[in-house]
Amino acid sequence: MNKIRIGISIGDINGIGLEVILKTLSHPQILDLCTPVIYGSSKIVSYHKNVVGLASFQFNVATAGDRIL
C-alpha cells in the first residue's frame, strides 16, 4: 500500500504553525500513515526545530525541479 503524501505550508515564519507541524511530525505513528511534505525554507525549519528542542528531527531538502516520491 502506498502512503498518501500530505503537503503542509509553514505559514507565517513568526507564528506557531511550524512548531505545531514539527511536534506533530516528530511522532513516529504519523510517518506510518503518510509522507509529509513541508513547503518552506529549510533554513527556517532547521532553526525552529532547534528552538523547539527537536535537534534529532531529520528532514530531506528538495530543490526546485526535484520530484518528490
Buried (B, 14 or more C-beta within 10 A) or exposed (E): EEEEEEEBEBBEBEEEBBBEBBBEBBEEEEEEEEEBBBEBEEEBBBEBBEEBEBEEBEBEEBEEEEEEE
